[in-house]
Amino acid sequence: MKANHTYTIIRIATIGFLLFALGSHPYGYYQFLRWLVTGITVFIAYKAYEQKKNGWAWAYGVTAVLYNPIWPFYLDKDTWGFIDVAAAMMMLVSIFSLKVNRSLTP
């Protein structure tokens, strides 16, 4: 499987986790979501930066900071719901406009 397909599947799965978070779940699910989203967004921000896609790098970087599990932001559930949907939409759009490859070598 090509790297870009793998990263597309990972983003689609993350979209599912973000939208699933709109329901009511144990606190552990939201901790897991923070680690998942932070890891993926840091990686994609780095790949976007490598490709000189600075807008995407910033968008994913800010998302990583917002979801970081080390120094978390504590917001109410409605605010997080909005942020979860916005992050899911960002990932969905990026699937079509940001190709994530293993390397940039031709």
CYANA upper distance limits for C-alpha pairs under 8 A (distance plus 0.5 A):
  1 MET  CA      5 HIS  CA      7.17
  1 MET  CA      6 THR  CA      7.39
  2 LYS  CA      6 THR  CA      7.02
  3 ALA  CA      7 TYR  CA      6.81
  3 ALA  CA    100 VAL  CA      7.98
  3 ALA  CA    101 ASN  CA      6.29
  3 ALA  CA    102 ARG  CA      6.67
  4 ASN  CA      8 THR  CA      6.59
  4 ASN  CA     99 LYS  CA      6.91
  4 ASN  CA    100 VAL  CA      5.88
  4 ASN  CA    101 ASN  CA      5.89
  4 ASN  CA    102 ARG  CA      8.33
  5 HIS  CA      9 ILE  CA      6.72
  6 THR  CA     10 ILE  CA      6.74
  7 TYR  CA     11 ARG  CA      6.63
  7 TYR  CA    100 VAL  CA      7.18
  8 THR  CA     12 ILE  CA      6.68
  8 THR  CA     95 ILE  CA      6.62
  9 ILE  CA     13 ALA  CA      6.63
 10 ILE  CA     14 THR  CA      6.67
 11 ARG  CA     15 ILE  CA      6.64
 11 ARG  CA     40 ILE  CA      8.46
 11 ARG  CA     91 MET  CA      6.78
 11 ARG  CA     92 LEU  CA      8.03
 11 ARG  CA     95 ILE  CA      7.96
 12 ILE  CA     16 GLY  CA      6.89
 12 ILE  CA     91 MET  CA      8.26
 12 ILE  CA     92 LEU  CA      7.78
 13 ALA  CA     17 PHE  CA      6.86
 14 THR  CA     18 LEU  CA      6.61
 14 THR  CA     36 LEU  CA      8.15
 14 THR  CA     37 VAL  CA      7.54
 14 THR  CA     88 ALA  CA      8.10
 15 ILE  CA     19 LEU  CA      6.68
 15 ILE  CA     87 ALA  CA      8.37
 15 ILE  CA     88 ALA  CA      5.29
 15 ILE  CA     89 MET  CA      8.38
 15 ILE  CA     91 MET  CA      7.41
 15 ILE  CA     92 LEU  CA      7.87
 16 GLY  CA     20 PHE  CA      6.46
 16 GLY  CA     88 ALA  CA      8.48
 17 PHE  CA     21 ALA  CA      6.76
 17 PHE  CA     33 LEU  CA      7.62
 18 LEU  CA     22 LEU  CA      7.82
 18 LEU  CA     33 LEU  CA      7.90
 18 LEU  CA     84 ASP  CA      5.88
 18 LEU  CA     85 VAL  CA      7.49
 18 LEU  CA     87 ALA  CA      8.16
 18 LEU  CA     88 ALA  CA      6.75
 19 LEU  CA     84 ASP  CA      7.15
 19 LEU  CA     85 VAL  CA      6.99
 19 LEU  CA     88 ALA  CA      7.63
 21 ALA  CA     25 HIS  CA      7.77
 21 ALA  CA     29 TYR  CA      8.42
 21 ALA  CA     30 TYR  CA      7.73
 21 ALA  CA     81 GLY  CA      8.05
 21 ALA  CA     84 ASP  CA      7.99
 22 LEU  CA     81 GLY  CA      6.17
 22 LEU  CA     84 ASP  CA      8.14
 25 HIS  CA     29 TYR  CA      6.88
 25 HIS  CA     30 TYR  CA      8.23
 26 PRO  CA     30 TYR  CA      7.90
 27 TYR  CA     31 GLN  CA      6.98
 28 GLY  CA     32 PHE  CA      6.65
 29 TYR  CA     33 LEU  CA      6.62
 30 TYR  CA     34 ARG  CA      6.71
 31 GLN  CA     35 TRP  CA      7.06
 31 GLN  CA     69 PRO  CA      7.53
 32 PHE  CA     36 LEU  CA      6.65
 33 LEU  CA     37 VAL  CA      6.40
 34 ARG  CA     38 THR  CA      6.40
 34 ARG  CA     67 TYR  CA      5.56
 34 ARG  CA     68 ASN  CA      6.48
 34 ARG  CA     69 PRO  CA      6.07
 35 TRP  CA     39 GLY  CA      6.56
 35 TRP  CA     67 TYR  CA      8.12
 35 TRP  CA     68 ASN  CA      7.38
 35 TRP  CA     69 PRO  CA      6.56
 36 LEU  CA     40 ILE  CA      6.75
 37 VAL  CA     41 THR  CA      6.37
 37 VAL  CA     64 ALA  CA      7.39
 37 VAL  CA     67 TYR  CA      7.13
 38 THR  CA     42 VAL  CA      6.46
 38 THR  CA     63 THR  CA      7.95
 38 THR  CA     64 ALA  CA      5.06
 38 THR  CA     65 VAL  CA      7.88
 38 THR  CA     67 TYR  CA      6.22
 38 THR  CA     68 ASN  CA      6.06
 38 THR  CA     69 PRO  CA      8.21
 39 GLY  CA     43 PHE  CA      6.82
 39 GLY  CA     64 ALA  CA      8.02
 40 ILE  CA     44 ILE  CA      6.67
 41 THR  CA     45 ALA  CA      6.33
 41 THR  CA     60 TYR  CA      5.68
 41 THR  CA     61 GLY  CA      7.14
 41 THR  CA     63 THR  CA      7.23
 41 THR  CA     64 ALA  CA      5.89
 42 VAL  CA     46 TYR  CA      6.69
 42 VAL  CA     60 TYR  CA      7.27
 42 VAL  CA     61 GLY  CA      6.71
 42 VAL  CA     64 ALA  CA      6.36
 43 PHE  CA     47 LYS  CA      6.81
 44 ILE  CA     48 ALA  CA      6.50
 44 ILE  CA     57 ALA  CA      7.91
 44 ILE  CA     60 TYR  CA      7.29
 44 ILE  CA    100 VAL  CA      7.65
 45 ALA  CA     49 TYR  CA      6.58
 45 ALA  CA     56 TRP  CA      7.18
 45 ALA  CA     57 ALA  CA      4.72
 45 ALA  CA     58 TRP  CA      7.49
 45 ALA  CA     59 ALA  CA      8.17
 45 ALA  CA     60 TYR  CA      5.51
 45 ALA  CA     61 GLY  CA      6.10
 46 TYR  CA     50 GLU  CA      6.73
 46 TYR  CA     57 ALA  CA      7.15
 47 LYS  CA     51 GLN  CA      6.87
 47 LYS  CA     57 ALA  CA      8.26
 47 LYS  CA    100 VAL  CA      6.85
 47 LYS  CA    101 ASN  CA      8.13
 48 ALA  CA     52 LYS  CA      6.70
 48 ALA  CA     53 LYS  CA      5.54
 48 ALA  CA     54 ASN  CA      7.24
 48 ALA  CA     56 TRP  CA      6.49
 48 ALA  CA     57 ALA  CA      5.53
 48 ALA  CA     98 LEU  CA      7.95
 48 ALA  CA    100 VAL  CA      7.99
 49 TYR  CA     53 LYS  CA      6.18
 49 TYR  CA     54 ASN  CA      6.35
 49 TYR  CA     56 TRP  CA      8.31
 49 TYR  CA     57 ALA  CA      5.80
 50 GLU  CA    104 LEU  CA      8.47
 51 GLN  CA    104 LEU  CA      8.08
 53 LYS  CA     57 ALA  CA      6.71
 54 ASN  CA     58 TRP  CA      6.56
 55 GLY  CA     59 ALA  CA      6.65
 56 TRP  CA     60 TYR  CA      6.51
 56 TRP  CA     98 LEU  CA      8.37
 57 ALA  CA     61 GLY  CA      6.36
 58 TRP  CA     62 VAL  CA      6.48
 59 ALA  CA     63 THR  CA      6.75
 60 TYR  CA     64 ALA  CA      6.61
 61 GLY  CA     65 VAL  CA      6.86
 62 VAL  CA     66 LEU  CA      6.67
 63 THR  CA     67 TYR  CA      6.72
 63 THR  CA     87 ALA  CA      7.75
 64 ALA  CA     68 ASN  CA      6.31
 66 LEU  CA     72 PRO  CA      7.83
 66 LEU  CA     73 PHE  CA      7.12
 67 TYR  CA     72 PRO  CA      7.24
 67 TYR  CA     73 PHE  CA      7.92
 68 ASN  CA     72 PRO  CA      6.18
 68 ASN  CA     73 PHE  CA      8.49
 75 LEU  CA     79 THR  CA      6.75
 75 LEU  CA     80 TRP  CA      6.95
 76 ASP  CA     80 TRP  CA      6.86
 77 LYS  CA     81 GLY  CA      6.52
 78 ASP  CA     82 PHE  CA      6.91
 79 THR  CA     83 ILE  CA      6.79
 80 TRP  CA     84 ASP  CA      6.38
 81 GLY  CA     85 VAL  CA      6.77
 82 PHE  CA     86 ALA  CA      6.67
 83 ILE  CA     87 ALA  CA      6.51
 84 ASP  CA     88 ALA  CA      6.60
 85 VAL  CA     89 MET  CA      6.62
 86 ALA  CA     90 MET  CA      6.63
 87 ALA  CA     91 MET  CA      6.72
 88 ALA  CA     92 LEU  CA      6.66
 89 MET  CA     93 VAL  CA      6.67
 90 MET  CA     94 SER  CA      6.57
 91 MET  CA     95 ILE  CA      6.79
 92 LEU  CA     96 PHE  CA      7.84
 93 VAL  CA     97 SER  CA      6.97
 94 SER  CA     98 LEU  CA      5.45
 94 SER  CA     99 LYS  CA      8.31
 95 ILE  CA     99 LYS  CA      7.42
